[in-house]
Every structure is written in structure tokens, then in C-alpha cells.
Amino acid sequence: MTGPGFRWGQVWEWTASRFEPYPGFAPHPYRDYSQPWFGTRRVLRGASVATAPALAHARYRNFYEPHRRDILAGFRSVRMGDGSKASAV
């Protein structure tokens, strides 16, 4: 998540997590927004340079499909430093 020295990249970040409801989820009045995609899509987190600043947050999720070419998505890779910490690259 967000912390000192942590920055989101310039793209949404793919995760290995399936898109599932958070505990206590209640559907939005527009039910087709997220509910139909639970369990069938992977989670993207964060934001991209094209995301409104008010929506750029580590807890914000999206559920686009990987074949889409109209989203700014990537992934975060990590390398092990001196054995005591991992650092984002």
C-alpha cells in the first residue's frame, strides 16, 4: 500500500487476485457495474496517469480484461536487495 517513499507507477498494476467483493459489499444501484464480474476477472490496483487524482488510491480496484488495449496497465516487479528488503523496480 502507500507509505513513505512509495509511488504508484504510471499505469494500473495487475495483481494475481481474483476480483471479489470486499466484506460487507452491497451492490450499487447500477448492478452491472461490478457484481457480474466477481470471480471471473483479475484485479488491477492503483491508477494511471489518465486516472482522476481523486480516484488514485492503493485500495481502488478495477476489473478490466487483459486483452483490452485501451487501458494503461502494467505490473510491478521486485528485486531483492541485500537480503533484508525488497525494492520495487
C-alpha positions as CSV (number, residue, x, y, z in Angstrom):
1,M,0.0,0.0,0.0
2,T,1.0,3.6,0.1
3,G,3.8,4.6,2.5
4,P,6.8,6.9,2.8
5,G,8.8,6.7,-0.4
6,F,6.2,4.6,-2.2
7,R,4.8,5.8,-5.5
8,W,2.3,4.2,-7.8
9,G,3.6,3.8,-11.3
10,Q,2.3,5.4,-14.4
11,V,-0.1,2.5,-15.0
12,W,-2.7,0.4,-13.3
13,E,-1.0,-2.6,-11.7
14,W,-2.1,-6.1,-12.3
15,T,-2.4,-8.4,-9.3
16,A,-2.8,-12.2,-9.0
17,S,-6.0,-11.7,-7.1
18,R,-9.4,-12.5,-8.4
19,F,-11.9,-9.7,-8.4
20,E,-14.2,-10.5,-5.5
21,P,-16.4,-8.3,-3.2
22,Y,-15.0,-6.8,-0.1
23,P,-16.6,-8.0,3.2
24,G,-19.9,-6.1,3.6
25,F,-20.3,-5.4,-0.1
26,A,-23.7,-4.0,-1.2
27,P,-24.4,-3.6,-4.9
28,H,-24.5,-0.2,-6.4
29,P,-27.9,0.8,-7.8
30,Y,-26.4,0.2,-11.2
31,R,-25.9,-3.5,-10.5
32,D,-24.0,-4.2,-13.8
33,Y,-21.0,-2.1,-12.6
34,S,-19.0,-4.7,-10.7
35,Q,-21.2,-7.5,-9.4
36,P,-21.4,-9.5,-12.6
37,W,-17.5,-9.7,-12.8
38,F,-16.8,-11.2,-9.4
39,G,-14.7,-14.3,-9.6
40,T,-14.2,-14.0,-13.4
41,R,-11.6,-11.2,-13.7
42,R,-8.3,-10.3,-12.1
43,V,-7.8,-7.2,-10.0
44,L,-6.0,-4.0,-11.2
45,R,-4.9,-1.6,-8.4
46,G,-4.0,2.0,-8.1
47,A,-4.2,4.3,-11.0
48,S,-2.6,5.5,-14.2
49,V,-1.6,8.9,-15.4
50,A,-5.0,9.1,-17.1
51,T,-6.9,8.5,-13.8
52,A,-8.5,11.4,-12.0
53,P,-6.4,12.2,-8.9
54,A,-9.4,11.8,-6.6
55,L,-9.6,8.1,-7.6
56,A,-5.8,7.3,-7.4
57,H,-5.6,5.2,-4.2
58,A,-4.0,1.9,-3.3
59,R,-7.4,0.5,-2.3
60,Y,-9.1,1.4,-5.5
61,R,-9.6,-1.6,-7.8
62,N,-10.7,-2.2,-11.3
63,F,-11.5,-5.3,-13.3
64,Y,-10.6,-4.8,-16.9
65,E,-9.9,-7.8,-19.1
66,P,-6.2,-8.4,-20.2
67,H,-6.9,-8.3,-23.9
68,R,-8.1,-4.7,-23.8
69,R,-5.7,-2.2,-25.3
70,D,-7.4,1.0,-24.2
71,I,-6.2,0.9,-20.5
72,L,-2.9,1.9,-19.1
73,A,-1.9,-1.2,-17.3
74,G,1.4,-2.9,-16.3
75,F,2.9,-4.7,-13.4
76,R,5.3,-4.1,-10.5
77,S,8.4,-6.2,-10.3
78,V,10.6,-6.6,-7.2
79,R,14.2,-7.4,-6.8
80,M,15.8,-8.5,-3.6
81,G,18.4,-6.1,-2.2
82,D,20.9,-7.1,0.5
83,G,18.5,-9.8,1.7
84,S,16.7,-7.6,4.3
85,K,14.4,-5.7,2.0
86,A,12.7,-5.9,-1.4
87,S,12.7,-2.9,-3.6
88,A,10.4,-2.0,-6.5
89,V,11.9,-1.6,-9.9
